[in-house]
């Protein structure tokens, strides 16, 4: 269970970094970025910020480079705004939630298509063998009397 103070501090760091990226960072490589989540270690020394970026792979790579170059300024801004004695080191990680959701949706669509194909093949099909393949007492008694 996360310490409530650490969780609140992580949320505040997320807000400060997002606002600073919007207002103060003027790097032309920085594309449309959204900070989606912030996680802080228990000792509040390291913060991991998850982000999404719009654009092609090259634009996303340049956005990652811009975030790396602005890391020091963002760290000092977090420390000053939140009044922290030790500003946490910031690590930016690209959030893969959208890609993961897309792959899951694709897998579900393939499974639904496969299920529909199996259901179409099952129409009009009959089971192999007898309708009731199990032995019953009446059958055993009739075999005993014949012997």
Secondary structure, 3 states (H helix, E strand, C coil): CCCHHHHHHHHHHHHHHHHHHHHCCCCCCCCCEEEEEEEECCCCCEEEEEEEECCCHHHHHHHHHHHHHCHHHHHHHHHHHHCCCCCCEEEEEECCHHHHHHHHHHHHHHHHHHHHHHHHHHCCCCCCCCCCCCCCHHHHHHHHHHC
